[in-house]
Amino acid sequence: MLKATLTLLSGSVLAHALPLALGPVLTRLYSPQDFGQFALLWAVASNLAVVVCARYDFALPLEPRPRRAALLMALCLRIAVAVTALSMPVGLALWWWQGLEQAWLLPLAVLAAGGVQWLGLWATRGHRFGLLATARLVQQGGAAVMQVLLGLLKLGLWGLWLGPVLAGLAATWLLARPAPQGGWRRLLRQPLRRLQAMAAQHRDFPLYNTPHAFAGALQDTLALLLIAAWAGDAAAGFWALALRYLKAPATLLGGALSQALYPQLVHARSAAEARTLVRRTMLTLALMAAPLGTALLLWGPALFAWAFGEQWSDTGVLARGLALYIGLHFIASPLSVVTLAWRAQPWALRLALVGQVVFFAGLAAGLHWGGLAGAAWGVSTAMAAYFLYYFQALAFWNEIPHESLA
């Protein structure tokens, strides 16, 4: 797992280094209002993208035989086409409701983000970690570069929106090779009865993991809507920028580690080995999260004002309030695949719904009593108990199914 993680991590470092390095440039090319509106558009696209294959794509590492994997890919392809098409009326509704003309490109954004997720798991199944790292660099780094170039052309919200859409489509194209057994055209000719049988075999993924993933992504969307309604688009921009940078370490390490951890858990030789792997991962992440949270508490406001300019000084105040939440999220993010490998999606769904209630209770109470800064402290306080329970449950899990072990 170490070699696979390091390969993915090297690509992730480069992929995230460009957006992080170019962030101070972007905050001087685009206004907080632009960032707030873009964050809402991209949150809606991401919400649909996480379920673009009804989470059947996460079953790909569980299918060792090429022919059955190709059949599962055919099922994913048909669902992805349907979800992409259904996103068109959502985009039109968002255009009408918020007056954002960029929303008509929502299907392309869903295809870009969802395609990278789906085909990234296809590459993970084939242990093509070098290709996956390259695609991540194209998606993340390419998006930031394009946003800068389009910002220099004074395109405003269009520049922020088109950058990740075009970069995501390019990364999807890269990951589409090599094709599944029989080629892409053959996937469209698979008999419906065979697709139905495959769908029934992995029904836990759409039944439990789809609402889980959708609810998780919906959290960001609803949080932005609540903040924008309470304090305006600029406040939503502050919140979006803070979370973009504060969650970057979790995204950087978490994505690489989870994609390497997932197959290792699936093929663990015993339940004891699987639990040991999870505990070791958790401890390592905690040791890395501690200095991150401490730095935000001590120097968050000064760092953000220095890096992004005085018009973004409120973002640093948010960073300090969110420090505890970000540290715990850093640990939890890579562990999301554990319940997939252990077929514990029903439990994970129930807990995630509880987490949604806890998150919004903290956010709403904080907004009411302390404004935007209060919202950050409210989220950190409320989510601390939730995450600690989650870690304890995974560390002492006793119901690892035999079929998930090699």
SVG drawing of the C-alpha trace seen along z (x, -y; Angstrom):
<svg xmlns="http://www.w3.org/2000/svg" viewBox="-36 -45 43 60">
<polyline fill="none" stroke="black" stroke-width="0.4" points="0.0,0.0 2.9,-2.4 4.2,-2.3 0.7,-2.9 0.0,-5.7 3.3,-7.4 2.7,-7.2 -0.8,-8.7 0.5,-11.2 3.3,-12.5 0.6,-13.2 -1.6,-14.7 1.1,-17.0 1.7,-18.4 -2.0,-18.5 -2.8,-20.5 0.4,-22.6 -0.7,-24.6 -4.2,-25.5 -2.7,-26.4 0.1,-28.4 -2.2,-30.2 -4.8,-30.9 -3.4,-34.3 -3.4,-35.2 -7.0,-34.1 -8.2,-36.1 -6.8,-39.2 -8.4,-38.4 -11.9,-37.5 -14.0,-39.0 -15.5,-37.3 -18.9,-37.6 -17.5,-35.7 -16.1,-33.0 -19.4,-32.7 -21.4,-32.2 -18.9,-29.8 -18.9,-27.8 -22.7,-27.3 -22.5,-26.2 -19.7,-23.8 -21.3,-22.4 -24.5,-21.5 -22.4,-19.9 -20.4,-18.0 -23.6,-16.9 -24.7,-15.2 -21.3,-14.0 -20.8,-11.8 -23.8,-9.7 -23.2,-9.8 -22.9,-6.0 -25.2,-5.4 -22.0,-4.4 -21.7,-1.2 -18.3,-2.5 -17.1,-1.8 -17.9,1.9 -15.2,2.1 -12.4,3.2 -14.6,6.0 -14.8,7.6 -11.5,9.5 -12.5,11.0 -12.2,8.8 -15.4,9.9 -17.5,9.2 -15.7,5.9 -16.5,4.9 -20.2,5.7 -20.1,3.5 -18.5,0.7 -21.4,1.0 -23.9,0.6 -21.9,-2.5 -21.9,-4.0 -25.6,-3.8 -26.3,-5.3 -23.8,-8.1 -25.4,-9.0 -28.8,-9.2 -27.6,-11.3 -25.8,-13.7 -28.9,-14.2 -31.1,-14.7 -28.7,-17.4 -29.9,-19.7 -33.2,-20.6 -31.4,-21.2 -29.1,-23.6 -32.0,-25.5 -33.8,-25.7 -30.6,-27.1 -30.4,-29.7 -34.0,-30.7 -33.8,-30.8 -30.3,-32.4 -29.9,-34.2 -26.7,-32.3 -26.5,-31.9 -23.4,-29.7 -25.7,-27.0 -26.7,-25.8 -23.3,-24.1 -24.1,-22.0 -24.3,-18.7 -20.7,-19.2 -19.5,-19.9 -21.3,-16.8 -19.7,-14.7 -16.3,-16.2 -16.3,-15.6 -18.3,-12.3 -16.2,-10.9 -12.9,-11.4 -14.4,-9.7 -15.8,-6.7 -12.8,-6.2 -10.4,-6.8 -11.8,-3.7 -11.5,-1.8 -7.8,-2.8 -7.5,-1.9 -8.9,1.6 -6.1,2.0 -3.5,0.6 -2.7,-2.1 -1.7,-4.5 0.7,-6.5 -2.1,-7.2 -4.4,-8.2 -1.8,-10.6 -1.4,-12.2 -5.1,-12.6 -5.3,-14.2 -2.7,-16.7 -4.6,-17.6 -7.9,-17.9 -6.7,-20.0 -3.6,-21.8 -5.1,-22.4 -8.2,-23.9 -6.3,-26.5 -4.1,-27.5 -7.1,-28.0 -8.9,-30.0 -5.9,-32.3 -5.7,-32.7 -9.4,-33.3 -9.3,-35.8 -6.6,-37.8 -9.2,-38.1 -11.6,-39.6 -14.2,-36.9 -15.4,-37.0 -17.6,-34.1 -17.3,-32.5 -13.5,-32.1 -13.9,-30.4 -16.6,-28.0 -15.0,-27.0 -11.5,-26.2 -12.5,-23.1 -15.1,-22.0 -12.6,-21.8 -9.8,-20.4 -12.1,-17.7 -13.2,-16.7 -9.5,-16.4 -8.8,-14.2 -11.8,-12.0 -10.5,-11.4 -7.1,-10.4 -8.6,-7.9 -10.8,-6.3 -7.9,-4.3 -7.4,-1.4 -11.0,-0.5 -12.7,2.4 -12.6,5.8 -14.4,5.6 -14.0,1.9 -16.4,-1.0 -18.8,-0.3 -19.5,3.2 -20.5,1.8 -23.5,0.1 -24.6,3.5 -24.7,5.5 -28.0,7.2 -30.3,5.6 -30.9,8.8 -27.1,9.1 -27.0,5.5 -29.9,6.1 -28.2,9.2 -25.0,7.2 -27.0,4.3 -28.8,6.7 -25.6,8.3 -24.1,4.9 -27.4,3.3 -26.0,2.2 -24.0,-0.6 -27.0,-2.5 -29.3,-1.5 -27.0,-2.8 -23.9,-4.5 -25.7,-6.7 -27.9,-8.5 -24.8,-8.6 -22.6,-10.3 -25.4,-12.6 -26.1,-13.7 -22.4,-14.4 -22.1,-16.6 -25.5,-18.2 -24.0,-19.5 -21.7,-21.9 -24.5,-23.0 -26.9,-23.8 -24.3,-25.4 -23.5,-27.8 -27.1,-28.6 -27.7,-29.2 -24.7,-31.5 -25.5,-33.4 -29.1,-33.9 -27.9,-35.0 -25.0,-37.2 -24.8,-37.5 -22.6,-36.1 -19.4,-37.6 -19.8,-35.8 -20.4,-32.6 -17.2,-33.3 -15.2,-33.7 -16.6,-30.4 -15.9,-28.6 -12.3,-29.9 -11.6,-28.9 -12.9,-25.3 -11.1,-25.0 -7.7,-25.7 -8.4,-24.1 -9.6,-20.8 -6.8,-20.8 -4.5,-18.6 -7.3,-16.1 -8.1,-16.0 -4.4,-15.7 -3.5,-12.9 -7.0,-11.5 -7.7,-10.8 -4.3,-9.0 -4.5,-7.1 -8.2,-6.0 -7.6,-4.7 -4.7,-2.6 -6.4,-1.6 -9.6,-0.3 -8.2,2.7 -5.9,3.5 -9.0,3.8 -10.9,5.8 -8.0,8.3 -7.1,8.4 -6.5,12.0 -8.3,11.6 -10.5,9.3 -7.7,8.6 -5.4,7.6 -8.1,5.3 -8.7,3.6 -5.0,3.2 -4.6,1.5 -7.5,-0.9 -6.0,-1.8 -2.5,-2.3 -4.0,-4.6 -6.0,-6.5 -3.0,-7.1 -0.8,-8.3 -3.4,-10.7 -3.9,-12.1 -0.2,-12.8 -0.3,-14.7 -3.5,-16.6 -2.3,-17.9 0.2,-20.5 -2.2,-21.6 -4.9,-22.4 -2.4,-24.1 -1.1,-26.3 -4.6,-27.5 -5.5,-28.3 -2.3,-30.4 -1.8,-32.1 -4.9,-31.5 -6.0,-35.2 -2.5,-36.5 -1.7,-33.8 -4.9,-34.3 -4.7,-38.1 -1.0,-38.0 -1.6,-35.3 -4.9,-36.5 -5.1,-40.2 -7.0,-42.4 -10.4,-41.9 -10.1,-38.2 -9.2,-38.9 -12.4,-37.4 -11.4,-34.1 -8.6,-33.8 -11.0,-34.4 -13.0,-31.5 -9.9,-29.3 -9.2,-29.8 -12.8,-28.8 -12.8,-25.8 -9.4,-24.5 -10.8,-21.6 -13.3,-20.6 -10.6,-20.6 -8.2,-18.5 -10.9,-15.8 -12.0,-15.9 -8.4,-15.3 -8.4,-12.0 -11.9,-11.0 -11.7,-11.7 -9.5,-8.7 -11.5,-6.4 -14.7,-6.7 -13.8,-3.6 -13.6,-1.4 -17.4,-0.9 -17.5,-0.2 -14.9,2.6 -16.6,4.0 -20.1,3.8 -21.3,1.5 -23.1,-1.0 -26.4,-0.9 -24.6,-1.9 -22.6,-4.6 -25.7,-6.1 -27.5,-6.3 -24.5,-7.9 -24.0,-10.3 -27.6,-11.5 -27.0,-12.1 -23.8,-14.0 -25.8,-16.2 -28.2,-17.2 -25.3,-17.9 -23.4,-20.0 -26.3,-22.2 -27.3,-22.6 -23.8,-23.9 -23.8,-26.1 -27.2,-27.7 -26.6,-28.2 -23.2,-29.8 -24.7,-32.1 -27.4,-33.2 -25.2,-33.9 -21.9,-35.0 -22.4,-35.7 -20.0,-34.1 -17.2,-33.6 -19.6,-32.1 -20.7,-29.6 -17.1,-28.3 -16.8,-27.7 -20.3,-26.2 -19.4,-23.6 -16.2,-22.7 -17.8,-22.3 -20.8,-20.3 -18.8,-18.0 -16.1,-17.0 -18.4,-14.5 -19.6,-13.1 -16.1,-12.4 -14.8,-10.9 -17.7,-8.4 -17.0,-7.5 -13.3,-6.9 -14.0,-4.7 -16.6,-2.6 -14.2,-1.9 -11.3,-1.1 -13.3,1.6 -15.5,2.9 -16.5,6.5 -18.7,7.3 -16.2,7.5 -17.9,9.9 -15.9,13.0 -16.6,12.3 -14.6,9.0 -11.5,10.9 -9.1,12.7"/>
</svg>
